[in-house]
Amino acid sequence: MPRWAWRAIRLTAIAVIVGLVAWRVDWGAVVAAFRVESLWLLVLAVVANFVSVVLKGMAWKGVVDGLPGLRRRTPYMDLLSPLMVGFLFNTILAARVGEIAKVLLAKRRLARRGEDLSTTVLMGTVVVENIVTTIAWVLLVVLIGLFLPLPSYAWIITAVLGVICLVVVVVALLQSPNRQVPPWLSTGSLWRRITRAFQRLWGAVHESHASLRNPQQMARVAIPSFGTWIAQWAGIYATLGAFGLGYVGWGGAGLLLVTITLAQSFPILPGNLVVFQAAAVVPLTASYGVSAADALAFSIVLQATEMAVGVVVGFIFLLFENVGFRELRREAEGGRASSRASPSRVR
């Protein structure tokens, strides 16, 4: 489908959703609900979100440093800066363009140091880091559920994602380094181009997994990944306290961590607007009796504390990358399109 058609569909979806929300919501009550009881708690929430991103960068560095083709460890800033710029793109654009943008920037920085890593291999490290981070999220949710009550749907979501990620990790770790992609992944002429792309990505993911067989290297990835979610959990709890919703407690913050994380996995709209609000409003109103106006006001500010890190800090890092926003966006969208059209030419 042409790009303009996708944009038209997206704009139509945004217009319909915004229209429905504007029609059904009592905005007077929402405005009245913006009563922040503690600005310091909001500042703490922003700091917690920043710490979460910093730890995510450490986890990604743990995966990249374990690549067989890497001659020396990667300086942390060579990955933190692309990561922050990627968050900027993911915050204001849809379809996870930031994932491609941060890989392109990381490739440039590594190339300056004489490291010749392909775009596909670096994308594989992103996939592996996300998988390990998701497993850490599953473990944290399980720990929360052992001590604090969580609804049944939170357990179901956690179990499904946990099983999927564990299967990917186990298959990648057990597969021998020289073994080709299993035959069942490359059958069928109709899907040849799709399977070729999948084979390339799978090879990169498997290569990135190889270093995780080393317990020390696994710890360098797993510990920051776990810390990432703890920081996000703390940020949600601090924002609840800032709005006088502290009675929801750490359990409610844990439930929001589940629903919001799931919603952010499907970036339908730029910044995941509306979807993010729904993921926060529904559990607060259904499970904790928070009014719809209070829940919506809280969700808007909660997303603002997360976007502050992605937009402000991400833009600052972009200024030091010697590349314009539009230029990098073009490269990222072009890279994504070329990977779909001709996987064999992706570097």
KARAMO-V320879 format. One record per backbone hydrogen bond with DSSP energy under -0.5 kcal/mol. NH is the residue of the N-H (numbers start at 1). CO is the residue of the C=O. E is the energy in kcal/mol with one decimal. If there is no record, write none. Layout:
((NH/CO/E) (NH/CO/E))
This chain:
((6/2/-1.6) (7/3/-2.3) (8/4/-2.2) (9/5/-2.4) (10/6/-2.6) (11/7/-2.8) (12/8/-2.3) (13/9/-2.5) (14/10/-2.5) (15/11/-2.5) (16/12/-2.5) (17/13/-2.6) (18/14/-2.8) (19/15/-2.2) (20/16/-2.4) (21/17/-2.5) (22/18/-2.8) (23/19/-1.7) (24/20/-2.1) (25/21/-2.2) (27/25/-1.3) (30/26/-1.7) (31/27/-2.7) (32/28/-1.9) (33/29/-1.2) (34/30/-0.5) (34/31/-1.3) (35/33/-2.6) (36/34/-0.6) (37/35/-0.6) (37/242/-3.4) (38/242/-0.8) (42/38/-1.1) (43/39/-2.3) (44/40/-2.3) (45/41/-2.0) (46/42/-2.1) (47/43/-2.4) (48/44/-2.6) (49/45/-2.1) (50/46/-2.1) (51/47/-2.6) (52/48/-2.0) (53/49/-1.8) (54/50/-2.3) (55/51/-2.5) (56/52/-1.9) (57/53/-2.1) (58/54/-1.6) (59/55/-2.2) (60/56/-2.4) (61/57/-2.3) (62/58/-1.9) (63/59/-1.4) (64/60/-2.6) (65/61/-2.9) (66/62/-0.6) (66/63/-0.7) (67/64/-1.8) (70/67/-1.5) (78/75/-1.1) (79/76/-1.8) (80/76/-2.6) (81/77/-1.8) (83/79/-2.1) (84/80/-2.5) (85/81/-2.2) (86/82/-2.5) (87/83/-2.0) (88/84/-1.9) (89/85/-2.2) (90/86/-2.6) (91/87/-1.9) (92/88/-1.7) (93/89/-1.9) (95/267/-1.6) (97/94/-0.8) (99/96/-1.2) (100/96/-0.7) (100/97/-0.6) (101/97/-2.2) (102/98/-2.5) (103/99/-1.2) (104/100/-2.4) (105/101/-2.2) (106/102/-2.3) (107/103/-2.4) (108/104/-1.9) (109/105/-2.3) (110/106/-2.6) (111/107/-2.2) (112/108/-1.7) (113/109/-0.7) (113/110/-0.7) (114/111/-1.7) (115/110/-2.6) (116/114/-0.6) (117/115/-1.1) (119/347/-6.9) (122/118/-2.1) (123/119/-2.4) (124/120/-1.9) (125/121/-1.6) (126/122/-1.6) (127/123/-2.2) (128/124/-2.4) (129/125/-2.7) (130/126/-2.3) (131/127/-2.2) (132/128/-2.8) (133/129/-2.5) (134/130/-2.2) (135/131/-2.2) (136/132/-2.2) (137/133/-2.1) (138/134/-2.4) (139/135/-2.4) (140/136/-2.3) (141/137/-2.6) (142/138/-2.3) (143/139/-2.3) (144/140/-2.7) (145/141/-2.7) (146/142/-1.3) (147/143/-0.8) (147/144/-1.0) (148/144/-3.1) (154/151/-0.6) (155/151/-1.2) (156/152/-2.2) (157/153/-2.4) (158/154/-2.0) (159/155/-2.7) (160/156/-2.4) (161/157/-2.3) (162/158/-2.5) (163/159/-2.4) (164/160/-2.1) (165/161/-2.3) (166/162/-2.4) (167/163/-2.3) (168/164/-1.9) (169/165/-2.4) (170/166/-2.8) (171/167/-2.5) (172/168/-2.2) (173/169/-2.5) (174/170/-2.3) (175/171/-1.5) (179/176/-1.6) (185/182/-2.2) (186/183/-1.9) (192/189/-1.5) (195/191/-2.9) (196/192/-2.4) (197/193/-2.0) (198/194/-2.4) (199/195/-2.9) (200/196/-2.2) (201/197/-2.3) (202/198/-3.2) (203/199/-2.6) (204/200/-1.9) (205/201/-2.8) (206/202/-2.9) (207/203/-2.2) (208/204/-2.1) (209/205/-2.0) (210/206/-1.3) (211/207/-0.6) (212/209/-1.5) (213/210/-1.4) (214/211/-1.7) (215/213/-0.6) (218/214/-2.6) (219/215/-2.2) (220/216/-1.7) (221/217/-0.8) (221/218/-0.8) (222/218/-3.4) (223/219/-2.1) (225/221/-1.6) (226/222/-2.4) (227/223/-2.3) (228/224/-2.1) (229/225/-1.2) (230/226/-1.7) (231/227/-2.4) (232/228/-1.9) (233/229/-2.8) (234/230/-2.5) (235/231/-2.2) (236/232/-2.2) (237/233/-2.2) (238/234/-2.5) (239/235/-1.9) (240/236/-2.2) (241/237/-2.2) (242/238/-2.0) (243/239/-1.2) (243/240/-0.5) (244/241/-1.5) (245/240/-3.1) (248/245/-2.0) (249/246/-1.3) (252/248/-1.2) (253/249/-1.9) (254/250/-2.2) (255/251/-2.2) (256/252/-2.3) (257/253/-1.9) (258/254/-1.5) (259/255/-2.4) (260/256/-2.8) (261/257/-1.4) (262/258/-2.0) (263/259/-2.2) (264/260/-2.3) (265/261/-0.6) (265/262/-1.0) (266/263/-1.5) (268/266/-2.1) (271/90/-0.6) (271/93/-0.9) (272/269/-2.6) (273/270/-1.4) (275/273/-2.5) (276/272/-2.5) (278/274/-2.6) (279/275/-2.1) (280/276/-1.1) (280/277/-0.5) (281/277/-3.1) (282/278/-2.1) (284/280/-1.3) (285/281/-2.6) (286/282/-2.7) (287/283/-2.3) (288/283/-0.6) (288/284/-1.0) (289/285/-0.6) (290/284/-2.1) (295/291/-2.7) (296/292/-2.4) (297/293/-2.4) (298/294/-2.4) (299/295/-2.4) (300/296/-2.1) (301/297/-1.9) (302/298/-2.8) (303/299/-2.2) (304/300/-1.7) (305/301/-2.1) (306/302/-1.3) (307/303/-2.9) (308/304/-2.1) (309/305/-0.6) (310/306/-1.7) (311/307/-3.4) (312/308/-1.3) (313/308/-0.9) (313/309/-0.6) (314/309/-1.1) (315/311/-2.2) (316/312/-1.9) (317/313/-2.2) (318/314/-1.9) (319/315/-1.5) (320/316/-0.6) (320/317/-0.9) (321/318/-1.5) (323/318/-0.6) (328/324/-2.4) (329/325/-2.4) (330/326/-2.5) (331/327/-2.2) (332/328/-2.7) (333/329/-2.9) (334/330/-2.6) (335/331/-2.7) (336/332/-2.1) (337/333/-2.1) (338/334/-2.7) (339/335/-1.8) (340/336/-1.1) (341/337/-2.3) (342/338/-3.1) (345/342/-1.9) (346/343/-1.4))
